[in-house]
Amino acid sequence: MLSQPYFSLNPYHKTTILLISAYRVIWLPETVAVGKLFSLSAPRYIIFNSMKIHLPCPTTYRITLVLSLLAATFSGCSSAKNALSNDTAYVAPEKMRLRSSTAEAARNVGEVKSGDQVSIIERKSEGNTTWANVSGPGGASGWIETRYLVKQEIVNASSKIAEELREIPTQAVGRSKATLKLRLTPDRTNDDNVAFPLPAGTTLEIVARERRQRPEKLEAAAKPATAQGNPTASATPSGPKYDEWFKVRLPNYSIVPAGWIYGGSVELEVPGEITFFLSTGRRITGWQKIGSVTDDTNQSHDSYLVIEKNSYDADERGDFDRVKILAYDPKRREYGTAFREDVLGQFPVILKMEGSRGQFALTGINPKDGQAAKINYTVELLEAGKAKVTRQPPK
């Protein structure tokens, strides 16, 4: 064996180094860019990129260099879903800590916030997690999971949806019950349309609703086992299943401000005073504040335009089948139903108020032929928790 063997490498290669001894295998912890002479100056240690690495025992070592082709192959195979194809990306969450490494006990070395543009220095996969070493504004740098970064085309697509919703009032407010995927279209066939994973508890402003037939592969996975696994299971077809989708705004995410959410993962945050007056056999699908009054204790109370739907045997062509106004009477200190009308309709309901007077409009569905038509109402909030609502004749 030569006392000082050496290897001269192309400085643009990325090289992984494996040290094999008679007793153990040492895997140097990460893929590194080789830009200097690699030399074995003594059998007890190696000098690599100006770092002295002590070897475990003075035995003969073989040094295996796995060049960039292998490294590139693993990198391509382990790329994460929604992988970043460019050298720059944007931070989606409101705030994210940068880490000193990908280790579980890594230190926090900086912070980036929603909308920050970062440069991708390096990517690596560990198990099911893909990391990026990034450089951000003000010299901040460190490791971050790639799932918190989004590409420019996703930013553009989400912003386009937000622009479409800009003039439409929020129909309801909800929160994600678990981690769920913000999508650019209402479709769960695959994850090509996923914009960003939202954590549990994310606030969602629901603007529109759509009902789509469930993808066949998801329907098949949800079917009960047949005779192969459960001899008592029924094989009788029950017809196609449908998914409920919400078109939403994300008030806390400036970089991905809008998109589509699978409705089965959303819990509506209905105000308590509305829930108390829920009609029997119905569920609330939307609400908007229509005005407010102050009682003799100087407490303010809101009145609401409330949208309801039958809980059983509902006509799924509509997003709702009843509209009502809950108005507060400050003298009696209680809510009452000031207006109610059964009408099959679709979101959005457009409400515009100026003081105690205003109007609202909705798209009504004819139950007989399914034809849609715009329906307009005028509304005036009166004293003692009353309201005057007039349905306008069709034009």
Salt bridges, closest charged atoms under 4 A:
GLU111 OE2 - ARG97 NH1 3.59
ASP116 OD1 - LYS113 NZ 3.54
GLU126 OE2 - LYS124 NZ 3.92
GLU145 OE1 - ARG147 NE 2.63
GLU153 OE2 - LYS151 NZ 3.69
GLU163 OE2 - ARG166 NE 3.02
GLU164 OE1 - LYS247 NZ 3.34
GLU167 OE2 - ARG166 NH1 3.04
ASP191 OD2 - LYS81 NZ 3.76
ASP191 OD2 - LYS181 NZ 2.86
ASP191 OD1 - ARG183 NH2 3.10
GLU205 OE1 - ARG249 NE 3.21
GLU210 OE2 - ARG212 NE 2.51
GLU219 OE1 - ARG214 NH1 3.82
ASP243 OD2 - ARG188 NH2 3.02
ASP243 OD1 - ARG214 NE 2.79
GLU244 OE2 - ARG209 NE 2.51
GLU269 OE2 - ARG175 NE 2.79
ASP295 OD2 - HIS301 NE2 2.85
ASP296 OD1 - ARG333 NH2 2.55
ASP302 OD2 - LYS289 NZ 3.32
GLU308 OE2 - LYS324 NZ 2.87
ASP315 OD2 - ARG317 NH2 2.65
GLU316 OE1 - ARG209 NH2 3.24
GLU316 OE1 - ARG211 NE 3.72
GLU316 OE1 - LYS309 NZ 2.91
ASP319 OD1 - ARG209 NH1 2.53
ASP321 OD1 - ARG282 NH1 2.39
GLU334 OE2 - ARG332 NH2 3.00
GLU341 OE2 - ARG391 NH1 2.83
ASP342 OD1 - ARG322 NE 2.58
GLU380 OE2 - ARG357 NH2 3.21
